[in-house]
């Protein structure tokens, strides 16, 4: 099965971003230090500067009547650097600062189309690979998938929860939710559709360390439970809507079922379905019931405030 056109990225864009990723620039070391020091004001100022720089580059190119091939790949590189900074900030920020990142994403998405009036009085809308800035948030979901797949085994539990709090809440706020829910599929497949040990409620010091030697096979259900629950709660509305419609516009490696879902007879439509959502819910109930018999497997429906979570002992 081929990758859907809606997920295709021109090769000239990919070649350019690959060079930056290989150099390590995308990791955002300054952003990591600022996030660990709780300097969210500085992070948001940096993100604002990146956004202004992107807009200035776009307007300069339009006014100079430069051919698209001369400026679009480079502009896409700056957009994807912005996403890398947001990923890093979300992963390493303290929980009390996560909502500020969500608000910034909502404000950026809400800015809608970035435009410029050319010398011929035509209004030009900024777009990259047929994705409009900022309404379509070009490459945001794709890059979050890339970063997650690259580093989720090495992350600590709190880093995973921080990242997916931001992403799942953004999806729940209708920020390119169709695409962003692809990240949720990956998380839910690893947590509920893949055979894993349950794991233990280790002390914070034991469970909260990064481990570059840890592999995907080393992860337990509890290592991923907090992330999975965030997607089922924070992104509940888009996941329910997409599941009811059998939405499957995802690359095969993202939408495919995990072994446990296949064994349970869940139909494989390459994406979201009501049967798959029901399977995830049953698995979550089973985990909660096994760890907290007094809750009788009940899963809360509240998303605000975050007063309850199943990973608490």
N, C-alpha and C positions, 0 to 999 in steps of 0.2 A: 504494500500500500504506500503510495507516494505521499510526501509531505504536502498538506494543503497550501494553496497559493497564499492564503492569508498569513501564513507563517514564513513564507520565503523571504530571505534577505539577499539583496544583490551581492555578488561575490566581491565586488570592489569595496563594499562596505566591510565585509567580513575580513578581507585581507588587511585592511588598515587597522581594525580593532585588534586583530590577532597580534600585530606588531607591538601594540601598547600593552596588551596583556602579558606577552612574553617578557616585556621589560619590567614588569612588576608595578608600573605606575598606577594601574587601575585599583590596586589594593587599598589605596587611600590611607597611608600610614599616618598622615597628619589627622585625618578624620578619626582614625582609631584612637589616637592619643587623646584627642579632644573629647570623644565619647566616653572613654574610660575616666576622664577627669570631670565629667558632667558639665562640659563647656558647650551646652547646646546652643547658646546665643552665637558663639563663634561659628559653629557648624552651619547654622541657618544663614548667617551672613555670607559664608563661603558659597552655599548653595545659591543664594541670591545673585552673587557675582557671576557664577557659572551661567545662570539663566540670562542675565543681562548680556553676557558675552555672546551667547548663542544668538540672541535677538539682534545684536549689533552686527554680527557676521552675516546673518541672513539679509538684513537691510542693506549692508554695504555691497553684497553680491548682486542684489536686485538693482540697485541704483547704478552699479557699474555695468549692468547688462552682461554679466559673466555667464558663460554657458553652465548649465546645471552640473555637468560632469566635472567642472573645475572646482565646485564648492560643496556640493551635496555630500560626497563621502567624508570630507573633512568636518562638515557640520555634524554629521551623524556620529563622528568620533567624539565630539564634545558633548553631545547628548548622552552618549553611553558612558562617558566619564562621570556625568552627573548622576546617572543611575548607580554607578559603582560607589559613589560617595554616599548615596542614600542607603544602599545595601549595607555598607560598612557602619554607618551611623546607627541603623536599625539593629544590627547584630550586637554592637558593643555598648549601646546606651543603657542607662539604668531604666527600670520599668517606669519610674515617674516621669520620664521624658519622652516616652514612646508616642503619646498622643500628639505631641507637638510635630513630630514627623508626619503623622497621619494628616494633620491639618495642612501642613505644607503641600503634601501630595494632592489633597482635595482642592486647595487654592490654585495650584498649578494646572490641574485638570480642568478646573472651573474657568480658567482664563480663556478656554476654548481656542479659536483659531488665531495663530500668529500671522499677521498680515503686514504688507508693505505696499505703498502706492508707488509704482514705477514712473519713469519720466513720461511715459505715454498715457499716464493717468489710469492705467489698469491696476486693479488690486490683485496682488499676488499672495496666495496662501502658502505658507511654509509647509512642505511635506517631504517625507523621506520614505522611499519605497512604498508610495501610495498611502502613507500613514501621516495624518495631519498633526502638526504641532499646535497646541498641546492636547487637543481633543482626543486623539488616538494614542497619546503617550507612546510614540514610536520606540519599539524594541524594549520597553520596560519589562513586560512579562518574559520575553525571551532571555533577557539578561538576568532576571531573578532566577530563572530556571538554570541558567548556566552556573551562576554562583552557588546555588543550593546544591546542585549535583556535584560540584567540584569540592565542596568543603563541609557538607553536612555531617559526615562521619566524624570528622575531627572536632566539630563544635562541642561545647558544653551544652548541657540541657538548657541552662538559662539563656545562652546565646540563641539556641533554636527557638525558644519561646519568644524572645524579644523580636527576632526577625519575623516570625509568623504572626505575632500580634499585629505588627504594622501591615504586613501584606494581606492578611485575612480581613482586617478592619477596612483597609483600602478597597478590597474587593466587595465587602459588604456595603460600602459607600458608593458603589457603582462606578468605580474607577476601572475602566476596561475590564469589567468583571468576567466577561466571557473568556478572555485570554488569561487573566490572572488566576482564574480558578484552575488552570493547568498546574500551577504550583501546588494547589490544594490536592489535586488528584495524585501527584507524586508523593506527597506526605501521607495521605490516607492509604495509598497502596502499600507503602513501606510499613505503616503502623498496623494495618488491619488485614491486608491481603497477602502478607508475606510471613511464612513460618518464623517465629522468633521466640526466644525465652521471654518470660514475663519480666525478669529483672527484679531489682530490689530498690527500696527507698533509701538510698545511701545518704549519708550526711552531706550537707551542702559542700563542705570542703572536698569530699571525695568525688561527688558527681559533677562539680561545677568547673572542672579543669578541661582545657583543650588537650587533645591527644592526637598528634599528627600520625601516630602509628595505628590508630584505631581504624578499622575497616567497616564497611557496611554490614558485613556478617557479624561483627561484634556487637552491634546495636541491639537493644532489647525493646520490648513493647513500651516500657516505661520511659525509655530514652526519647521516644517519639510521641508519647501519648499527649503531652501538653500541646504540641503543635497541631496534632490531629483534632483535638477538641476545639482549639481556636477556630479552625476552619469550619467545623460543624456548627459553631455558635456565632462567631462574628460574621462569617460569610453565608449564614443560613439561607437568606432570601435568594441570592443569585444561584446557589447550589440547588435549592429546591426548584427554582424556575427552570434552570438548565436541565436538571434531571427529568422533570416532568415533560420537557420537550425532546428528550433524547439527544441533547446537543453533543456532537461528536467531531467538531471542527478542530481536531488536535492531531499533531504528528503521531504516528503509530507507537513510537517508543514512550510517549507520554500517556496516551489513552488506554493502552492495553491493560488487561486484567492481571492481577497477581494470582499465584497458585491457589490460595485458599478461596478466593472468589470463584475461580473456575471450578474447583471441586464442589462448591456449594450450588453450582448450576446457574450462576449469574450470567445472563446473556452478554456477550462481548460485542458492543456496538462501537468500540474504539473511543469511548468518551464517557459521558455521564448518562445515567438512566435511573429510573425510579427503583429498579431492582438493586442496582449497585448502592444507591443511597441507603436503602433499607438494610442492606448487608452491613454497611459501615455502622449504622445505628445499632444493629444487633450486637456487633462486635464491641462497640463502646459500652453498651449496657452490660455485656458479659464481663468485661474488664472491671467496670465499677462494682458489679455485684460480687465479684470474687475478692475485691479489695475492701469493700465497704458493705457488708451484708445489711447493715442497718438502714442503708439508703434504698434497698429493694430495687437496685438497678435504675433508679429514676435519674434522668438527665435533665437538668434545668434548662429553661428556654430563655432566661434573661441574658441579654448581651451587655447591658449597662445597669449598674456599674459592675466591675469585675470582682464580685464578692465571693465567688465560689469557683473552685477548680478541682478536677478529679485527681490531680496528681498529688494533692496534699494528703499526707498520711492521716 
